[in-house]
Amino acid sequence: MARDSGVTVLRDAEGTAHHAVLPWDQFEALVHAAKANGAEAVSREAAFPVHVRRAIEEGAHPVRAWREYRNHSQAQLAALVGISRAYLAQIEGGERTGTLEVTARIARTLNCSIEQVMAYVEDFAGMIAALAAMPSKVKDIVALVPPDAWAHKPSNGSFSVLEHICHLRDIDDDGYRIRVERILTEEQPTLPDIDGDALARERDYQSQDLEEALASFTATRWQIAARLAKLTPEQRCRTGLMAGTRRITVEELVDAMKAHDSAHLDELSELYEELKLTFGKTG
């Protein structure tokens, strides 16, 4: 038996230490230190690697920062994830956010969490600018598709190019425009959901004029963007009840608009690739 700094060490006949007896306050201090060190280790492990963090701080998109950290080229990562290199380039360039499924596949491939490959939230002005740019992005895609393919339904049964444009127009006009205005002028208004598929059937989107629909969508979207651009920080925090249950702020509504835009850009891009195979060279 030996004693050192208040700690009693119990040894066997050969002198090998087997147990230690120490004052309770020292025991508690050791437990606290062990927990703190363990938490710090976990935190370090979960944090961004230095090279990734530095690249993001210098302006790189998180996907690009992680891709380069894992030594993948754009072409290699796109092939592993199962998307086109152009799609990946648009994500890294901030032009598209990518669907949740695609983001999850990217994260798995890069061996990191979904949160770690998602871009930081833009400031409100940047989000408004992105919303205002949506009509021109849609117009660019439409310009690549011949008019006789505008009403072509994709193999998965989802919207045609024409239906996408009509849907965007009506969701903006009957949905987002009214929701924004009601949140800003009423106290906790109830905001009903809109069934986009039902609207497509009821309004017979396939028989409508695409150019007129696109012009109407553009006008409404710019009207919404102009209204949002004038809001004060307090107004951006005003809330309504989506479907009468979920509280949503103006800022969250704007975020939902951007996610909705991104989903349709993804679908339109996929449809364009299918149309190239069905109708031959387009654009």
C-alpha positions as CSV (number, residue, x, y, z in Angstrom):
1,M,0.0,0.0,0.0
2,A,1.3,3.4,-0.9
3,R,0.0,7.0,-0.4
4,D,0.7,9.8,-2.8
5,S,-1.0,13.3,-2.6
6,G,-3.9,12.0,-0.6
7,V,-4.4,9.0,-2.9
8,T,-4.0,5.5,-1.4
9,V,-2.8,2.9,-3.9
10,L,-3.5,-0.7,-3.1
11,R,-1.0,-3.2,-4.5
12,D,-0.7,-7.0,-4.5
13,A,2.2,-9.0,-3.1
14,E,4.2,-8.4,-6.3
15,G,3.7,-4.6,-6.1
16,T,1.2,-4.4,-9.0
17,A,-1.3,-1.6,-8.4
18,H,-5.0,-2.8,-8.5
19,H,-7.1,-0.1,-6.8
20,A,-6.8,3.5,-5.7
21,V,-8.6,5.2,-2.8
22,L,-8.9,9.0,-3.0
23,P,-10.9,11.8,-1.3
24,W,-14.4,12.3,-2.7
25,D,-13.7,15.8,-3.9
26,Q,-10.8,14.6,-6.0
27,F,-13.0,11.8,-7.4
28,E,-15.6,14.3,-8.4
29,A,-13.0,16.5,-10.0
30,L,-11.7,13.6,-12.1
31,V,-15.2,12.7,-13.3
32,H,-16.0,16.3,-14.2
33,A,-12.7,16.5,-16.2
34,A,-13.3,13.3,-18.0
35,K,-16.8,14.4,-19.1
36,A,-15.4,17.8,-20.2
37,N,-12.6,16.2,-22.2
38,G,-15.0,13.7,-23.8
39,A,-17.5,16.4,-24.8
40,E,-14.6,18.4,-26.3
41,A,-13.4,15.4,-28.2
42,V,-16.9,14.8,-29.6
43,S,-17.2,18.4,-30.5
44,R,-13.9,18.4,-32.3
45,E,-14.8,15.3,-34.2
46,A,-18.2,16.7,-35.3
47,A,-16.8,20.1,-36.3
48,F,-15.7,20.9,-39.8
49,P,-12.1,20.0,-40.6
50,V,-9.8,23.0,-40.7
51,H,-9.4,22.9,-44.5
52,V,-13.1,22.7,-45.1
53,R,-13.9,25.5,-42.6
54,R,-11.3,27.7,-44.1
55,A,-12.5,27.1,-47.7
56,I,-16.1,28.0,-46.6
57,E,-15.0,31.1,-44.8
58,E,-13.2,32.2,-48.0
59,G,-16.5,31.8,-49.9
60,A,-16.6,28.3,-51.2
61,H,-19.9,26.4,-51.2
62,P,-19.8,23.7,-48.5
63,V,-20.3,20.9,-51.1
64,R,-17.2,22.2,-53.0
65,A,-15.2,22.5,-49.8
66,W,-16.0,19.0,-48.8
67,R,-15.5,17.6,-52.3
68,E,-12.0,19.1,-52.6
69,Y,-11.2,17.9,-49.0
70,R,-12.1,14.4,-50.1
71,N,-10.1,14.8,-53.3
72,H,-13.0,14.3,-55.7
73,S,-13.3,16.2,-59.0
74,Q,-16.8,17.5,-59.9
75,A,-17.2,14.7,-62.5
76,Q,-16.2,12.0,-60.0
77,L,-18.6,13.3,-57.3
78,A,-21.5,13.7,-59.7
79,A,-21.0,10.2,-61.0
80,L,-20.9,8.8,-57.4
81,V,-24.0,10.7,-56.4
82,G,-25.9,9.9,-59.7
83,I,-26.4,13.5,-61.0
84,S,-25.0,15.4,-63.9
85,R,-21.9,17.4,-63.6
86,A,-23.8,20.5,-64.6
87,Y,-26.3,19.9,-61.8
88,L,-23.5,19.6,-59.3
89,A,-21.8,22.8,-60.7
90,Q,-25.0,24.7,-60.2
91,I,-25.3,23.5,-56.6
92,E,-21.7,24.6,-55.9
93,G,-22.3,27.9,-57.6
94,G,-25.4,28.6,-55.5
95,E,-27.7,28.6,-58.6
96,R,-29.7,25.7,-57.2
97,T,-30.1,24.3,-53.8
98,G,-30.7,20.7,-54.8
99,T,-33.4,18.4,-53.5
100,L,-33.2,16.9,-50.0
101,E,-32.6,13.5,-51.6
102,V,-29.7,14.7,-53.7
103,T,-28.3,16.6,-50.7
104,A,-28.5,13.4,-48.6
105,R,-26.7,11.4,-51.3
106,I,-24.0,14.1,-51.5
107,A,-23.5,14.0,-47.8
108,R,-23.3,10.2,-47.7
109,T,-20.8,10.2,-50.5
110,L,-18.6,12.8,-48.8
111,N,-19.0,11.1,-45.4
112,C,-20.4,14.1,-43.6
113,S,-23.8,15.2,-42.3
114,I,-26.5,16.8,-44.5
115,E,-26.1,20.0,-42.4
116,Q,-22.4,20.2,-43.3
117,V,-23.0,20.3,-47.0
118,M,-25.9,22.8,-46.9
119,A,-25.0,26.4,-47.8
120,Y,-25.4,29.0,-45.1
121,V,-28.7,30.8,-45.1
122,E,-28.6,33.9,-47.3
123,D,-29.5,37.3,-46.0
124,F,-33.0,38.4,-46.7
125,A,-32.0,40.7,-49.5
126,G,-30.2,37.9,-51.2
127,M,-33.2,35.6,-50.9
128,I,-35.5,38.3,-52.5
129,A,-33.0,38.7,-55.4
130,A,-33.1,34.9,-55.9
131,L,-36.9,35.0,-56.0
132,A,-36.9,37.9,-58.5
133,A,-34.5,35.9,-60.8
134,M,-36.7,32.8,-60.9
135,P,-38.8,33.9,-64.0
136,S,-35.7,34.5,-66.1
137,K,-34.3,31.0,-65.1
138,V,-37.6,29.4,-66.1
139,K,-37.6,31.4,-69.4
140,D,-34.1,30.1,-70.2
141,I,-35.2,26.5,-69.8
142,V,-38.4,27.1,-71.9
143,A,-36.2,28.6,-74.6
144,L,-34.4,25.3,-75.0
145,V,-37.6,23.3,-75.5
146,P,-39.4,23.4,-78.9
147,P,-43.1,24.5,-78.7
148,D,-44.4,21.1,-79.8
149,A,-42.8,19.6,-76.6
150,W,-44.2,22.1,-74.1
151,A,-47.2,20.0,-73.3
152,H,-45.4,16.7,-73.3
153,K,-45.9,14.8,-70.1
154,P,-42.8,13.1,-68.7
155,S,-42.6,9.3,-68.2
156,N,-43.1,9.6,-64.4
157,G,-46.5,11.3,-65.0
158,S,-45.6,14.6,-63.4
159,F,-46.1,18.1,-64.9
160,S,-45.3,19.1,-68.5
161,V,-43.3,22.3,-69.1
162,L,-46.6,24.1,-69.7
163,E,-48.1,22.7,-66.5
164,H,-45.0,23.8,-64.5
165,I,-45.3,27.4,-65.7
166,C,-49.1,27.5,-65.0
167,H,-48.5,26.0,-61.6
168,L,-45.8,28.5,-60.7
169,R,-48.1,31.3,-61.8
170,D,-51.1,30.1,-59.8
171,I,-49.2,29.2,-56.6
172,D,-47.7,32.7,-56.6
173,D,-50.9,34.5,-57.4
174,D,-53.4,32.4,-55.4
175,G,-50.9,31.4,-52.7
176,Y,-47.7,33.3,-51.8
177,R,-48.9,36.7,-52.9
178,I,-52.1,36.5,-50.8
179,R,-50.2,34.8,-47.9
180,V,-47.7,37.6,-47.6
181,E,-50.3,40.3,-47.8
182,R,-52.5,38.6,-45.1
183,I,-49.6,38.1,-42.7
184,L,-48.7,41.7,-43.1
185,T,-52.2,43.1,-42.6
186,E,-53.9,40.6,-40.3
187,E,-53.2,39.2,-36.9
188,Q,-52.3,35.5,-37.0
189,P,-54.3,34.8,-40.2
190,T,-55.1,31.2,-41.1
191,L,-53.4,30.4,-44.5
192,P,-55.0,27.5,-46.4
193,D,-53.0,25.0,-48.3
194,I,-53.3,24.8,-52.1
195,D,-53.6,21.5,-54.0
196,G,-51.5,22.1,-57.1
197,D,-52.5,18.9,-58.7
198,A,-56.2,19.7,-58.3
199,L,-55.6,23.2,-59.8
200,A,-53.9,21.7,-62.8
201,R,-57.0,19.5,-63.5
202,E,-59.6,22.1,-62.7
203,R,-58.0,24.8,-64.8
204,D,-56.9,22.5,-67.6
205,Y,-53.3,23.7,-67.7
206,Q,-52.5,21.6,-70.8
207,S,-54.8,23.7,-72.9
208,Q,-53.4,27.1,-71.8
209,D,-51.0,29.4,-73.5
210,L,-47.5,29.0,-72.1
211,E,-46.2,32.5,-73.1
212,E,-49.1,34.2,-71.4
213,A,-48.7,32.0,-68.3
214,L,-45.0,32.9,-68.2
215,A,-45.7,36.6,-68.6
216,S,-48.3,36.5,-65.8
217,F,-45.9,34.5,-63.5
218,T,-43.2,37.1,-64.1
219,A,-45.4,40.0,-63.3
220,T,-46.8,38.4,-60.1
221,R,-43.3,37.3,-58.9
222,W,-41.8,40.8,-59.4
223,Q,-44.8,42.2,-57.5
224,I,-44.2,39.9,-54.6
225,A,-40.4,40.6,-54.6
226,A,-41.0,44.4,-54.7
227,R,-43.4,44.1,-51.7
228,L,-40.9,41.9,-49.7
229,A,-38.0,44.2,-50.4
230,K,-39.6,47.1,-48.6
231,L,-40.3,45.2,-45.3
232,T,-38.8,46.1,-42.0
233,P,-37.1,43.5,-39.8
234,E,-40.2,43.6,-37.6
235,Q,-42.5,43.0,-40.5
236,R,-40.4,40.0,-41.6
237,C,-41.1,38.4,-38.3
238,R,-44.9,38.7,-38.5
239,T,-46.6,35.3,-38.5
240,G,-49.6,33.4,-39.8
241,L,-50.9,29.9,-39.3
242,M,-50.3,27.6,-42.3
243,A,-53.3,25.3,-42.6
244,G,-54.4,26.6,-39.2
245,T,-51.7,24.7,-37.3
246,R,-48.1,25.6,-38.1
247,R,-46.9,29.1,-37.3
248,I,-44.9,30.6,-40.1
249,T,-43.1,33.9,-40.4
250,V,-42.7,36.0,-43.5
251,E,-39.0,35.1,-43.6
252,E,-39.9,31.4,-43.4
253,L,-42.5,31.9,-46.2
254,V,-39.8,33.4,-48.4
255,D,-37.6,30.4,-47.6
256,A,-40.5,28.1,-48.6
257,M,-40.9,30.0,-51.9
258,K,-37.2,29.6,-52.7
259,A,-37.4,25.8,-51.9
260,H,-40.5,25.5,-54.1
261,D,-38.6,27.3,-56.9
262,S,-35.6,25.0,-56.5
263,A,-37.8,21.9,-56.7
264,H,-39.4,23.1,-60.0
265,L,-36.0,24.0,-61.5
266,D,-34.8,20.5,-60.6
267,E,-37.9,18.9,-62.2
268,L,-37.7,21.1,-65.3
269,S,-34.1,20.3,-65.8
270,E,-34.8,16.6,-65.5
271,L,-37.7,17.0,-67.9
272,Y,-35.5,18.8,-70.4
273,E,-33.0,15.9,-70.4
274,E,-35.9,13.5,-71.1
275,L,-37.3,15.7,-73.9
276,K,-33.9,15.7,-75.6
277,L,-34.1,11.9,-75.9
278,T,-37.8,11.9,-76.9
279,F,-37.7,14.8,-79.4
280,G,-34.1,14.7,-80.4
281,K,-31.8,17.7,-80.1
282,T,-33.5,20.7,-78.4
283,G,-32.3,24.2,-77.7
